[in-house]
Amino acid sequence: MCSSRPSWILVAMKLGADRIRSLIDAFTSLLERESGASREVISSLLETIQVLQGGSSDRRLQRMAAQLKGLEERLDLLDRMARQDFLDAIRREAERLAENKADIRASRVMTSLARIPAPSVKLFCERLLDSLIETTGAERGFVLFYLPESSEADCIAARNFQTRNLSLEEYSFSRSLLREVFERGEPLLLDDASADSRFATQMSIVRLDLKSVLAAPLKQSGRTVGALYLENNHLARAFDEDDLQLIESLAEFTVFYLSHARVLPVVFETDTKLFLDSSKAAREIIGKSPKILALLDMVDRIADSPATVLIEGESGTGKELVARSLHYRSARRQCPFIAINCAAIPENLLESELFGYEKGAFTGATARYTGQIEQASRGTIFLDEVSELAYPLQAKLLRFLQSGEFRRLGGKTTVKADARVVAATSKDLKAMIAEGKFQEALYYRLNVIPVLLPPLRQRREDIPLLADHFFDKFCAMYGRELFVEPEVYERLSEYDFPGNVREMENLIHRLVALASGNSIRIGDLPSEILQMASRRISLEQDPLFQLLHTPPADLEDLRNRKEQIKRVVAEQERRLAERVIEESDGNLTEAARRLGMHRITLHNMVKGNKKTKR
């Protein structure tokens, strides 16, 4: 741990010891010039008063002269204080900074980061990693942000990994070390991880033969929200205490800077998300409806089966979540889970991404590349939107499913891989077969075990549970406590959610991020949900419909209707007043101001309401 020292904010403002000395010299010169000018003004004023006073004994002039002399004395005092205290303190800090290698490096890195115009999280973290790797001699590193409630993490930036999607690379770094940083909230410096008694028994550390590791938590309001992570796997003791101080200072600066740049908390991306706790990943399917319970039972029964699984369902229903659950509930859980979105990779690159290539297979192939299927050996490969595979590539995938063998692009030897294939689609593959766009043989190879995910509108009873799950998740992310009105759940349960669970998650994220008070009210919901609800109101059930749209039978009927209308309007006025009073924390005066009425009038309107306070 680093020793006690002045705030890192002060360090961040310093541009190095030489720069501080030049600033001191400039300030000293400015102080001398301004002090001299002030004394000249005071002396001139005293001379003018003496001339005006002459032989007179005007007390006003005498008092003014005394005040000017007092001001001169105060100026002298401030000058001495500035020289003796302020400048001396800065000089001492400059000397300390000149001797502290970690702070000099931190100052240099912070200065370069602060020059990034209008930074995005990704750009800032990439620049930070580049500076850290150059300064410490690390081989590679990444910046993660973390959601403890779900044990999800998102890799914002990575250097010297093949990809920023660390879920594809989960076998090549240790989650155990990251969990240590996240759970303890303290930095980690390991001279030789594989020889450290605390971690030597961890399979990932032994398998990787990890050497030097340096990591520091990113903490916001005392809560760990991420980590900086560096490795050097070819050299033990690659990092020292100065490096530890450096990464601690930069971790603190990172959270401070990104918070004030209003880009924290980080919005997690779906393709770079990874789970640090596989047991939590398997419990992310939320619901108690019969269809979800049947789905969970199916996942339990087929988790250890080597058979291929085809997950069908509309976009946003959670197909990747089910695939992850299959993997993490199986005996393959300690091996890689690799997810490939076939629709997100250009057709001419997808074959090399899946099957790899040999050196010289095409222009730019300067070395052998191990494809994702080979990397997933003994684990699971998830092919999302498998319907987007080009027809020739479908044949190559079919051969692998039949034999467990394939050839890399440009290769002549056969490669074997024991990877379980789970595929998913939001399209009707049978219709595509009829149109000649999907191979029938591949369909039956993939569809050994079919899993159909219901859309959210077919399991409305799960909507409140999902809503609570997402409200808890995003309130924790933003560090807020919000009360959700019961009517919000009612409206959400009535909405069809064409984008399914993904749409719901994004909606609740938006509600939490934009909440202006301490509650989520029905009026905060988007217009498409409110308009949908309003269209369902039956006019025949409206209390004013009969009163206003049918002629009265006689004069007595008309009088009765007037009284009923008055009661309805009075009730609406009372509800409005009570809501505004509640929003004003029970302050009657503030509520009356917001309603544009006198406080006594408001008091009479809600007389007997115990929530008000005077």
C-alpha positions in Angstrom: 0.0 0.0 0.0 1.3 3.5 -0.7 2.3 5.8 2.1 0.4 8.9 3.2 0.9 11.8 0.8 -1.0 14.9 -0.5 -4.2 14.4 -2.5 -3.7 13.0 -6.0 -5.7 16.0 -7.3 -2.7 18.2 -6.3 -0.3 15.7 -8.0 -2.5 15.7 -11.1 -2.4 19.5 -11.4 1.4 19.5 -11.2 3.2 19.1 -14.5 6.4 17.9 -13.0 8.9 19.4 -10.6 10.5 21.7 -13.1 7.2 23.1 -14.1 6.3 23.7 -10.5 9.5 25.6 -9.9 8.8 27.8 -12.9 5.3 28.5 -11.6 6.8 29.4 -8.2 9.2 31.9 -9.8 6.4 33.4 -11.9 4.2 33.7 -8.8 7.0 35.3 -6.8 7.6 37.9 -9.5 3.9 38.6 -9.7 3.6 39.0 -5.9 6.5 41.4 -5.8 5.2 43.5 -8.7 1.6 43.7 -7.2 2.9 44.3 -3.7 5.0 47.2 -5.0 2.2 48.7 -7.0 -0.2 48.4 -4.0 2.2 50.2 -1.7 2.7 53.0 -4.3 -1.1 53.5 -4.5 -1.4 53.6 -0.7 1.6 56.1 -0.4 0.0 58.3 -3.0 -3.3 58.3 -1.2 -1.6 59.2 2.1 0.2 62.1 0.4 -3.0 63.3 -1.1 -4.7 63.2 2.3 -1.8 65.1 3.9 -2.2 67.8 1.3 -5.9 68.0 1.8 -5.6 68.0 5.5 -3.0 70.8 5.6 -3.2 72.4 9.0 -6.7 71.3 9.5 -7.8 68.8 12.2 -10.6 67.2 10.1 -11.3 63.9 11.9 -12.6 62.3 8.7 -9.3 62.8 6.9 -7.4 61.5 10.0 -9.6 58.4 10.1 -9.0 57.7 6.4 -5.2 58.1 6.9 -5.4 55.6 9.8 -7.3 53.2 7.7 -4.8 53.4 4.8 -1.9 52.7 7.2 -3.8 49.7 8.6 -4.3 48.4 5.1 -0.6 48.8 4.4 0.2 46.8 7.5 -2.3 44.0 6.4 -0.7 43.9 3.0 2.7 43.5 4.5 1.4 40.7 6.7 -0.2 38.8 3.7 3.0 39.2 1.7 5.0 37.6 4.5 2.4 34.8 4.9 2.4 34.1 1.2 6.2 33.9 1.1 6.7 32.0 4.3 3.8 29.5 4.2 2.3 29.2 0.7 5.4 29.4 -1.4 7.5 27.4 1.0 4.9 24.7 1.1 4.8 24.5 -2.7 8.6 24.4 -2.8 8.7 21.5 -0.4 6.0 19.7 -2.5 8.1 20.3 -5.6 11.2 18.8 -3.9 9.1 15.8 -2.7 7.7 15.4 -6.2 11.2 15.5 -7.7 12.2 12.6 -5.4 9.1 10.5 -5.9 9.4 8.6 -9.1 5.8 7.2 -8.9 4.3 10.7 -8.7 6.5 12.0 -11.5 5.2 9.2 -13.8 1.6 9.7 -12.5 1.9 13.4 -13.3 3.1 12.7 -16.8 0.3 10.2 -17.5 -2.4 12.4 -16.0 -1.3 15.4 -18.0 -1.5 13.4 -21.3 -4.9 12.0 -20.3 -6.3 15.4 -19.4 -5.5 16.7 -22.9 -8.0 14.3 -24.5 -10.8 16.5 -25.9 -14.4 15.4 -24.9 -13.2 11.9 -24.0 -15.2 8.8 -24.4 -14.7 6.0 -21.9 -13.1 3.7 -24.5 -10.7 6.4 -25.8 -9.7 7.4 -22.3 -9.1 3.8 -21.2 -7.1 2.9 -24.3 -4.8 5.9 -23.8 -4.5 5.1 -20.1 -3.5 1.5 -20.9 -0.9 2.6 -23.5 0.7 4.9 -21.0 0.7 2.3 -18.2 2.2 -0.5 -20.4 4.9 1.9 -21.6 5.7 3.2 -18.1 5.6 -0.1 -16.2 6.9 -2.5 -18.8 3.8 -4.7 -18.7 3.1 -7.1 -21.6 -0.6 -6.6 -21.7 -3.5 -5.2 -19.7 -7.2 -4.2 -19.7 -9.6 -1.9 -18.0 -12.8 -3.5 -16.6 -15.9 -2.0 -15.1 -17.9 -4.2 -12.7 -21.4 -4.8 -11.4 -21.1 -6.6 -8.1 -24.9 -7.3 -7.9 -24.8 -9.5 -11.0 -21.0 -10.3 -11.0 -21.0 -9.0 -14.6 -17.9 -7.1 -15.9 -17.3 -5.3 -19.2 -13.9 -4.9 -20.8 -13.8 -1.3 -21.9 -10.3 -1.4 -23.3 -7.6 -4.2 -23.8 -4.1 -4.1 -25.1 -2.1 -7.1 -26.5 -5.2 -9.4 -26.3 -6.5 -10.7 -29.5 -9.9 -9.1 -28.8 -11.6 -6.8 -26.4 -14.2 -9.5 -25.9 -12.5 -11.2 -22.9 -15.3 -13.8 -22.7 -13.5 -15.3 -25.8 -10.2 -15.1 -23.9 -11.4 -16.2 -20.5 -9.0 -19.1 -20.4 -6.0 -16.9 -20.8 -6.2 -14.7 -17.7 -7.2 -15.4 -14.1 -10.6 -14.5 -12.9 -9.5 -15.5 -9.4 -7.2 -12.6 -9.3 -9.8 -10.2 -10.5 -12.3 -11.4 -8.0 -9.7 -10.8 -5.3 -9.4 -7.2 -6.4 -13.2 -6.7 -6.7 -14.2 -8.4 -3.4 -11.4 -6.9 -1.2 -11.4 -3.5 -2.9 -7.6 -3.3 -2.5 -4.7 -3.2 -5.0 -2.8 -6.4 -5.9 1.0 -6.8 -6.5 2.3 -10.3 -7.2 5.9 -11.0 -7.9 5.1 -14.6 -9.1 1.4 -15.5 -9.0 2.1 -19.2 -9.7 4.4 -19.4 -6.7 2.2 -17.3 -4.3 0.6 -19.5 -1.6 -2.7 -17.6 -1.8 -3.3 -18.4 -5.5 -1.0 -21.3 -6.4 -3.8 -23.8 -6.1 -6.0 -21.9 -8.6 -6.3 -23.9 -11.8 -6.2 -20.9 -14.1 -3.0 -19.6 -12.5 -1.3 -22.9 -12.5 -2.3 -23.6 -16.1 -1.2 -20.2 -17.3 2.0 -20.1 -15.2 1.2 -16.5 -14.3 4.2 -14.4 -13.2 4.0 -10.7 -12.5 0.5 -9.2 -11.9 -0.4 -5.6 -11.0 -4.0 -4.6 -10.4 -5.9 -1.8 -8.7 -9.6 -1.3 -8.0 -11.6 1.6 -9.5 -13.6 2.9 -6.6 -16.5 5.4 -6.6 -17.9 6.6 -3.3 -16.2 3.7 -1.6 -17.7 1.1 -3.9 -15.6 -0.9 -6.3 -16.8 -0.3 -9.9 -13.9 -1.6 -11.9 -10.2 -2.4 -12.1 -7.0 -1.7 -13.9 -5.1 -4.9 -14.6 -1.6 -5.5 -15.9 0.5 -8.6 -16.5 4.0 -9.7 -17.4 4.1 -13.5 -17.9 7.7 -13.8 -18.9 9.4 -12.1 -16.0 8.9 -12.4 -12.2 9.1 -9.3 -10.1 8.4 -7.1 -13.2 6.6 -4.6 -11.0 7.6 -2.9 -7.8 6.2 -0.6 -5.1 6.6 2.5 -7.3 4.5 0.8 -9.9 1.9 0.0 -7.3 1.8 3.7 -6.2 1.5 4.7 -9.8 -1.5 2.4 -10.6 -3.2 3.5 -7.4 -2.9 7.2 -8.2 -4.1 6.6 -11.8 -7.1 4.4 -10.6 -8.2 7.3 -8.4 -7.7 9.8 -11.2 -9.6 7.7 -13.7 -12.8 7.5 -11.6 -12.6 11.2 -10.7 -12.0 12.3 -14.3 -14.6 10.1 -16.0 -17.2 11.0 -13.3 -16.7 14.7 -14.0 -16.7 14.1 -17.7 -20.2 12.6 -17.1 -19.4 9.2 -18.7 -19.7 7.1 -15.6 -21.4 4.8 -14.9 -20.4 2.8 -17.9 -23.2 1.3 -20.1 -22.2 -2.3 -20.6 -22.0 -3.7 -24.1 -23.5 -7.1 -24.8 -20.6 -8.4 -26.8 -17.8 -7.6 -24.3 -19.6 -8.7 -21.1 -18.2 -11.5 -19.1 -19.2 -13.2 -15.8 -16.7 -13.4 -13.0 -18.9 -15.8 -11.1 -20.3 -18.6 -13.2 -22.8 -19.6 -10.6 -24.5 -16.2 -10.9 -24.4 -16.4 -14.7 -26.5 -19.5 -14.5 -29.1 -17.8 -12.4 -29.7 -14.8 -14.6 -32.8 -16.3 -16.2 -35.6 -14.5 -14.2 -39.1 -15.7 -14.0 -41.7 -18.0 -12.3 -44.1 -18.5 -15.1 -44.8 -22.1 -16.2 -42.9 -21.5 -19.5 -39.8 -20.3 -17.7 -39.9 -23.0 -15.1 -40.2 -25.6 -18.0 -37.2 -23.9 -19.7 -35.1 -24.0 -16.5 -36.0 -27.7 -16.1 -34.9 -28.3 -19.7 -31.6 -26.6 -19.2 -30.9 -28.7 -16.1 -31.6 -31.9 -18.0 -29.6 -31.2 -21.1 -26.7 -29.2 -19.6 -24.2 -32.2 -19.6 -25.4 -33.6 -22.9 -22.8 -33.4 -25.8 -25.7 -33.0 -28.3 -26.1 -29.8 -30.2 -28.8 -27.4 -29.2 -30.8 -25.0 -31.3 -32.4 -22.1 -29.4 -35.2 -20.3 -31.3 -36.9 -17.2 -30.2 -37.6 -13.5 -31.0 -34.8 -11.0 -30.7 -34.2 -9.9 -27.1 -35.7 -13.0 -25.5 -32.3 -14.1 -23.9 -31.0 -16.8 -26.2 -27.3 -16.1 -25.3 -28.3 -16.2 -21.6 -29.7 -19.7 -22.0 -26.6 -20.8 -23.9 -24.4 -19.5 -21.1 -26.6 -21.2 -18.5 -26.2 -24.5 -20.4 -22.4 -24.1 -20.4 -22.0 -23.0 -16.7 -24.3 -25.8 -15.5 -22.3 -28.4 -17.4 -19.1 -30.2 -16.7 -17.5 -27.9 -19.3 -17.9 -24.8 -17.0 -14.1 -24.6 -16.4 -13.4 -24.4 -20.1 -14.1 -21.5 -22.5 -17.5 -20.3 -23.5 -17.1 -18.5 -26.8 -19.9 -16.5 -28.4 -19.9 -15.6 -32.0 -22.6 -13.3 -33.6 -22.7 -14.6 -37.2 -24.6 -11.5 -38.3 -22.0 -9.1 -36.9 -19.0 -10.4 -38.8 -18.6 -9.9 -42.6 -19.1 -13.0 -44.7 -15.6 -13.0 -46.0 -14.1 -12.9 -42.5 -16.4 -15.3 -40.7 -14.8 -18.5 -42.0 -11.4 -17.5 -40.8 -12.8 -16.3 -37.5 -14.5 -19.7 -36.9 -12.0 -22.1 -38.4 -8.7 -20.1 -38.3 -6.1 -19.9 -41.0 -2.5 -20.8 -41.8 0.4 -18.4 -42.4 0.2 -17.2 -46.0 -3.4 -18.4 -46.6 -4.2 -14.9 -48.0 -2.7 -11.4 -48.2 -2.0 -10.2 -44.6 -2.0 -13.7 -43.0 1.5 -13.3 -41.5 1.1 -15.9 -38.9 -1.2 -18.9 -38.0 -4.5 -17.8 -36.4 -6.4 -20.3 -34.1 -10.1 -20.1 -34.9 -12.8 -19.8 -32.3 -14.0 -23.4 -32.7 -10.5 -24.6 -31.9 -10.2 -22.2 -29.0 -13.5 -23.5 -27.6 -12.2 -27.1 -27.4 -13.5 -28.9 -24.3 -15.8 -25.9 -23.9 -18.9 -24.5 -25.7 -19.2 -22.4 -28.8 -22.3 -20.4 -29.2 -23.3 -19.4 -32.8 -25.8 -16.6 -32.5 -28.0 -15.8 -35.6 -26.7 -19.0 -37.3 -29.2 -18.2 -40.1 -26.8 -15.6 -41.3 -24.1 -18.1 -42.3 -23.2 -18.1 -46.0 -24.3 -21.2 -47.9 -20.8 -22.5 -48.6 -19.8 -22.0 -44.9 -22.8 -23.9 -43.8 -21.3 -27.0 -45.5 -18.0 -26.6 -43.6 -19.9 -26.3 -40.3 -21.9 -29.4 -41.2 -18.8 -31.4 -41.8 -17.4 -30.3 -38.4 -20.7 -31.3 -36.6 -20.6 -34.7 -38.3 -16.9 -35.5 -37.7 -15.5 -33.1 -35.1 -12.8 -32.2 -37.7 -12.0 -29.2 -39.9 -9.2 -27.6 -41.8 -7.9 -24.1 -41.3 -8.0 -21.8 -44.3 -4.9 -22.6 -46.3 -4.2 -25.7 -44.3 -3.6 -29.2 -45.4 -3.9 -31.0 -42.1 -7.1 -32.0 -40.3 -7.7 -30.4 -36.9 -9.9 -32.0 -34.2 -11.8 -30.0 -31.6 -14.2 -31.2 -28.9 -16.4 -28.1 -28.7 -20.1 -28.4 -27.9 -22.1 -26.3 -30.4 -25.1 -24.3 -29.3 -26.8 -22.3 -32.0 -29.5 -19.7 -31.9 -31.8 -17.9 -34.4 -34.6 -15.4 -34.5 -35.6 -16.5 -38.0 -37.7 -19.4 -39.3 -35.1 -21.9 -40.5 -37.7 -24.2 -42.0 -38.9 -21.3 -44.2 -35.3 -20.6 -45.2 -34.8 -24.2 -46.2 -37.9 -24.0 -48.4 -36.4 -20.9 -50.0 -33.0 -22.6 -50.6 -31.2 -20.3 -48.2 -30.3 -22.9 -45.4 -29.1 -26.4 -45.7 -31.6 -29.0 -44.5 -28.9 -31.4 -43.3 -27.3 -28.6 -41.2 -30.7 -27.8 -39.7 -31.2 -31.3 -38.5 -27.6 -31.5 -37.2 -28.2 -28.3 -35.2 -31.7 -29.2 -34.1 -30.9 -32.3 -32.1 -32.3 -30.6 -29.0 -34.7 -27.8 -29.8 -35.3 -25.0 -27.2 -38.0 -22.4 -27.8 -37.9 -19.2 -25.8 -41.3 -17.5 -25.2 -41.6 -13.8 -26.0 -42.2 -11.5 -23.0 -45.9 -10.9 -23.9 -46.5 -14.6 -23.4 -45.3 -14.5 -19.8 -46.6 -11.3 -18.4 -46.6 -12.6 -14.8 -42.7 -12.4 -15.0 -42.7 -8.7 -15.9 -42.7 -7.4 -12.3 -39.9 -9.8 -11.3 -37.8 -8.7 -14.3 -38.6 -5.1 -13.5 -37.4 -5.4 -9.9 -34.3 -7.2 -11.1 -33.4 -4.4 -13.5 -34.4 -1.6 -11.1 -32.1 -3.2 -8.5 -29.3 -3.6 -11.0 -29.3 0.0 -12.3 -30.1 1.7 -9.0 -26.9 0.0 -7.7 -25.0 1.1 -10.8 -26.0 4.7 -10.3 -25.8 4.6 -6.4 -29.5 5.6 -6.0 -32.5 4.6 -4.0 -35.8 5.0 -5.9 -39.4 4.2 -5.0 -41.4 2.8 -7.9 -45.1 3.5 -8.0 -47.3 0.4 -8.2 -49.0 1.9 -11.3 -45.7 1.6 -13.1 -45.7 -2.1 -12.7 -49.3 -2.3 -13.9 -48.5 -0.4 -17.1 -45.4 -2.4 -17.8 -47.3 -5.6 -17.4 -49.9 -4.4 -20.0 -47.3 -3.5 -22.6 -46.3 -6.1 -25.3 -42.6 -5.3 -25.4 -41.9 -6.1 -29.0 -38.1 -6.0 -28.2 -38.7 -8.4 -25.3 -36.4 -8.5 -22.3 -33.7 -6.4 -24.0 -36.2 -3.6 -24.6 -37.4 -3.8 -21.0 -33.8 -3.7 -19.7 -33.0 -0.6 -21.8 -36.3 1.1 -20.7 -35.6 0.6 -17.0 -32.0 1.7 -17.4 -33.3 4.9 -19.0 -35.9 5.5 -16.3 -33.3 5.2 -13.5 -30.7 7.3 -15.4 -33.2 10.1 -16.0 -35.1 10.0 -12.7 -35.2 13.6 -11.4 -36.5 12.8 -7.9 -36.5 9.9 -5.5 -39.3 7.9 -7.3 -40.3 6.5 -10.7 -43.9 7.6 -11.5 -46.3 6.6 -14.1 -45.7 9.9 -15.9 -42.0 8.9 -16.4 -43.0 6.0 -18.7 -42.5 6.7 -22.5 -45.5 7.7 -24.6 -45.8 4.4 -26.4 -46.7 2.7 -23.1 -48.9 5.5 -21.8 -50.8 5.8 -25.2 -51.2 2.0 -25.3 -52.8 2.1 -21.8 -55.1 5.1 -22.7 -56.5 3.3 -25.7 -57.6 0.5 -23.5 -59.8 2.7 -21.3 -63.5 2.0 -21.9 -65.6 5.1 -22.2 -68.6 3.2 -20.9 -66.7 2.8 -17.6 -65.8 6.5 -17.3 -67.9 8.2 -14.6 -68.4 11.3 -16.6 -69.4 9.6 -19.8 -73.1 8.9 -18.9 -73.3 12.3 -17.2 -72.2 14.3 -20.2 -73.2 12.3 -23.2 -76.8 11.4 -22.4 -79.7 13.9 -22.1 -81.1 14.4 -18.6 -84.6 12.9 -18.0 -85.9 16.0 -16.1 -84.7 19.0 -14.0 -84.1 16.9 -10.9 -81.9 14.5 -13.0 -79.9 17.5 -14.2 -79.4 18.8 -10.6 -78.2 15.4 -9.5 -75.8 15.2 -12.4 -74.3 18.6 -11.5 -73.7 17.4 -8.0 -72.0 14.2 -9.3 -69.8 16.2 -11.6 -68.8 18.4 -8.7 -67.8 15.4 -6.6 -65.8 13.9 -9.4 -63.9 17.2 -10.1 -63.4 17.7 -6.3 -61.9 14.2 -6.0 -59.5 14.8 -8.9 -58.5 18.1 -7.3 -57.9 16.4 -4.0 -55.7 13.7 -5.6 -53.7 16.3 -7.5 -53.2 18.2 -4.3 -52.1 15.1 -2.4 -49.6 14.1 -5.1 -48.0 17.6 -5.2 -47.8 17.7 -1.4 -46.1 14.3 -1.4 -43.7 15.4 -4.1 -43.0 18.5 -1.8 -42.1 16.2 1.1 -45.3 17.2 2.9 -44.4 20.9 2.9 -47.8 22.6 2.5 -46.4 26.1 1.7 -44.2 24.7 -1.1 -47.1 22.6 -2.5 -49.4 25.6 -2.6 -46.8 27.7 -4.4 -46.4 24.9 -7.1 -50.2 24.6 -7.5 -50.7 28.4 -7.7 -53.1 28.7 -4.8 -53.2 30.1 -1.3 -51.9 27.8 1.5 -55.2 28.0 3.4 -57.1 27.0 0.3 -54.9 24.0 -0.1 -55.2 23.1 3.6 -59.0 23.1 3.3 -58.9 21.0 0.2 -56.9 18.2 1.8 -58.2 18.7 5.4 -57.6 15.6 7.4 -54.6 14.4 5.4 -52.1 13.4 8.0 -49.2 13.4 5.5 -49.0 17.2 5.5 -46.7 19.3 7.8 -46.7 22.9 8.5 
